[in-house]
C-alpha cells in the first residue's frame, strides 16, 4: 500500500484511492498530499473532460459486503 501510493505520487497520478473494507472507508491521495482525505460515503472522480463525474457509493458497496 505504501510503495504503490508513493510511486503513484511520484509519477503524478492525479488521484489514487485506497479502499479499506475492514475500516469501511477509502483514502483519497493526490500527488500533492501528505495525508489522505478519508471518505466514508462515496468517492467522486470528475476529470475536466468528462460529461459527468464517476461516483462510487461506498456505503452501498460495504452493505453488499455485509450481505455476502
Helices and strands as residue ranges (DSSP letters): H 2-10, E 16-20, E 25-29, E 37-39, E 42-45, E 54-57, H 58-67
